[in-house]
Amino acid sequence: MQCRELIEILEKLAPPDCACEWDNIGLLAGRSEKKIKKVLIALDADDIAIDHAIKWGADMLLTHHPLIFTALKKINDTDFITRRLMKLIQNDISYYAMHTNFDAAPGGMAATAAAKLGLSELKVLDPQGMVLIKNEEGEAEIPYGIGMAGSLDHPMTVRELGKRVKDAFQLPFLFIYGEEVQDKPVQWIGISPGSGSSVIKPGLKAGIQVLITGDIGYHNGIDAAANGMTIMDAGHYGLEYLFLDYMEKYIKKETGEKLEICKVDVRFPVTLV
């Protein structure tokens, strides 16, 4: 299989049109015509992932977060970003990133996270538009966007929901903004893996009672609570590492035995002391 063939499969799942305008997705380094047999999946193209790819003999590195966000004027070994790119190119490893297109695509990051919590009656929390999805059942235009809103199977207290979230995602920590509502029953929930500050206003507009996300600042957290919406901050990594298992299963399903898949180990980037 060539790299471009796997890219076609990945973009069937998460069309590039679903990505935010500011994002940088796609084949960021390497050859589209390269023959691939080994694919390493990671959340980030950090030194650990790239060194793992080289040692394992990977032909392709697939990550969620792009290594390149802004224009590069020089590629040398004096900057940690370009140093990583040099390693990838020198070792002939094609590098592909699928970020906000996977976040926003139907059935992508947010929908998968919602399923882990058992949410039903799902709706896009912050709609971005409609996308044409093709599958075995045919073609259909489906709404896409950031985050999902859904209903718990039964009301539970904020405290109980916090425990469910922590257990479902095996989190080492969970910040909850809204201490005064710990025993309040809730059922209509929003979830947006990654940085969720941008979905606070859509969440309030949608009337969700709890927003589960990451990277929430102090003022955003207490202001949301003051407006009646509890925020659970699981950290940026805490809800997004599901990308690893998801993509492994998807690629194996779509390619059968054609590719050997490996994932980096799950490792939370924060230490609690």
N, C-alpha and C positions, 0 to 999 in steps of 0.2 A: 504494500500500500504506500502511496505517496502522501507527503504531508498535506498537499492541497485537497486530497480526497477526505482525509480526516477533518480538515477545516470545513468542508462542505457539510459533513455530518454534524459538526458542532454548531454551525450557523443555522442548520435546520431546527435545532433545539432553541438557540438564542440568536435570532436574526440581528445583524448589526444595526438595523434601523431602530431597535429598541434601546440602544445606548444613549446616554445623555450627551448633549453637544460638547461638553467640556472634557469628555472622557477620551481615552486613547486605547482602543481595543484592536484585536486582530493579530496578524503575524508581525511581530515587532522586531524580529531578528531571524536570520537564517534563510534557507532555501525552501520555496514552496514545492519544488520538484524532488526534494530529497526523499529517498525511500526510507520508511520508518518501520521499525519492529518493536522498539521499546519506547514507552511514553511514561514520563514521570509527572505526577500531579502534585501541585503544591498550592498553598494559598498565596504565597509571596515568592517572588524570584530573589530571595535573599542568598547570602553566601552559603548557608547550610544546604539549601535546595539545589543550588547550582553545583556545589562540590559533590553532592549526592548524585546528581545527574551525570557528572563527568565520571565518577568512580564506578557507577553502575553501567555506564556505557549507553545512556539514553540517546535516542535519536531526536526526541522532541520533549520540550518542557511545556506543560500547560499550567497556567496559573489563573487565579481569579483577579488579583490586583496587578495592574500593569507596572512594569519596571520603569517605563518612560512615561512621564506626564507632560513635561515641557520640552521645548525645542533644545537640542543639543548642538553646541557650537564646536566642541572638540570631543574626540573619542580617544582617550589615553588611560594610563594606569594611575593617574593622580586623583581621580574622582571615583568614589565607590560605585556609582551607577554605571559609568562607562567601563570601569574595570570588570564588572560583571558581564557587560555586553561583550567585551573582548574575550572573556573566557568561553562564552557561549559560541561565538563565531569561530574562535580558534579550534574548538572541539566539534565543530560542525553540528551543533545542536539547534534545531529550529525552535523558536520560542513564540508561543501564542498565548494571548491574554483575553479572557472573556469576563468583563467586569459588570458595568451597569446594564449591559444587554442581558446578562444572565440574571441580575437582580430583578429586572423589570419584565422579562419574558414570561408569558403564561406557563405555569408549572415550574418556574425557576426557583430562585433562592427564597423569596418570601413565601411562596405557596408551599414549598417543602418545609420551611420552618413552621408554618401554620399547621401543617399536617402532623408534625411531631407533637404539637400541643393538643391535637384532636379538635381543632376548630372546624366549624361547618358554616354553611351559608356565606361562603367567602366572596368578598368584593375587593377590587383594587382600591387601596387607600388613597393614593395620589395618582389618578389616571394621567397618562401621557399621550394616549392616542389608541389607534387600532392597528393590529398587525395581522398579516395573512399567514396562517399556520397550515402547513400541509402534513398530513399523516395518513395512516392506513384507511381512515374513515373518509378521507377526502380533503377539501379545502374549506377554511372558514376564517372570517375576520373576527378577531378576539381582542378585547380591551387589554392593554398592558400598562404598567406603571410601577411606581415604587411603593412597596409595602402592601400588606393585605389586612383587611378587617374581617372578623368572623366571630361566631358565637361559640362559647363553651357548651358542652353537652348539658351542663347544669350550673346554676349559680354557685360561686364559691367565694370565700373571703379573699382579700388582697394577699393576706398572709399565706393562705392555702395555695393560691395561684403562684406566688413566689416560689414556694417549695416545688410545685409541679415544673416550673420553668427551670429551676436549678437542677432538678433530677433529670429532666428530659434532655438537657444539653450538657449534663455533667459539668456544671460550672463550679469553679473554685470560689466565686463570689457573685453577688448580685446586689446592686444598689437600688433602693426603692425610695423615690421622692414622693412624700405624702405619708409621713408616719402616723398622722391623725386618722387615716382611713384604713389602717391595717386590718380591721375587723369588718369592713364594709363589704357586703356581697356585690360581686361584679359578674358580668356575663359577656358583654360586647367588648371584644378585645382587638387591638391593633398590633401588628408585628412588622418590624422593618429591620432586617439584619444589616449590620454595618453602622454607619453614622446616621442617626435618625433625627437630627434637629430640624431638617427640612420638612419632615412629615408631622411635626407638632401641630401646625395650623390646620392642615387637612384632617388630622386626627380629631381635633376639637370640633371642626365643622361637621365631621361624620358622627360625632357624639360618642366616640369610643370612651370607655371607662378606664382602660389601662393601655398604655403603649409600651411594648417590649422592644427595646432597641439597644443602641450603644453610643458611646462618645457624647453623652449629654453633659453639657456644662451646668454648673451650679445654678446660675440664674434661670436658664431654660427649664431646669428641673423643678425649681420651687414655683416658678411662674405658671407652669403647666398644672401643678398641683393646686395652685390658688384658683385656677379656672375649672377645677373639677376633674382633671385627668391625671391619674397616677402614672408615673413613669418608672419602668424597671430597666435599669442600665446593666446589661450583661457584658459590656465591653465590646470593642469592635470585632475581636477574634471570636468571642464566645458564641455567637449565632452563625458566623460565616464558615467555620471550619467544616460544616456539613457538605461544603463544596467537594471535599476530597472523596467521600464515599459516594456521593451523588454521581460525580463524573466517572468514577471507576465503573459503577454499575451501568451507566448510560453507554459508555464506550464499548464495554463488553457486550452489551445487548445489541448494539448496532454493528459491531465488527466481528463478533464471534471469537474465534481463536486466532485471528490474524495478528493481533497485537499483544505484547506483554505489558501489563500495567503495573506500576508501582506508585505508592503514595508516600509522601514524607510523613513522619510521625506527628501525631497531634501533640502540640506543646504550647501551652498558654504563655504568651510573652510577658506576663506580669507575675511577680513573686510577692506573696503576701507575707509580711513579717510582723 
